[in-house]
Amino acid sequence: MKYNELNIAKDKKSKRVGRGISAGQGKTAGRGTKGQAARAGWTKKPGFEGGQNPLMARLPKLRGFKRHIKGAKTITTAKLNDFDKLVDNYALYEAKFIATPDTPVKLVLNGEVTKKLSVRLQGASEKAAEAVTKAGGSFEKVERPQATKKESVEK
């Protein structure tokens, strides 16, 4: 069969429902008896389950709808006095201030810096960076280190 050989009625008349029992679609007009679907103006919405909580509302949401990235971990200037010379993500990780070396860290002012330090972190408040430079050190804003992948063992 070809597309041009299909017998399609161009002006198909709509069925006149509710015109008496002998008309074929009389009395309830194919809507059953009572209930929401029997009423005028009611249409079934996508996912409707008769008032029961729909499947799309019952299921847990997929990844991507919630943000899983946590904010930056804050370190105070008073804690910098525990370090020697260089303060970066790896130094903070070794001192157990942060859980992983790829955690973003921001420096905030709380206490004084007494040592000359080179601070390389993802962020700092203006006053905290000023306190580090005032003590003779330097602050450099760096990108967040990428998570280290486990190296595959070569055979």
VENZIJO-V128820 format. One record per backbone hydrogen bond with DSSP energy under -1.0 kcal/mol. NH is the residue of the N-H (numbers start at 0). CO is the residue of the C=O. Records with the same first field share a line. If there is no record, write none. Layout:
NH->CO ; CO
This chain:
4->1
5->2
7->5
17->24
22->19
23->20
28->25
30->27
38->35
41->38
47->44
51->48
56->53
57->53
58->54
64->61
72->103
74->105
76->107
77->109
81->78
82->79
85->83
86->117
91->87
92->88
93->89
94->90
95->92
96->91
102->99
105->72
106->122
107->74
117->84
118->137
119->86
120->139
124->106
128->124
129->125
130->126
131->127
132->128
133->129
134->130
135->132
136->131
137->116
139->118
141->120
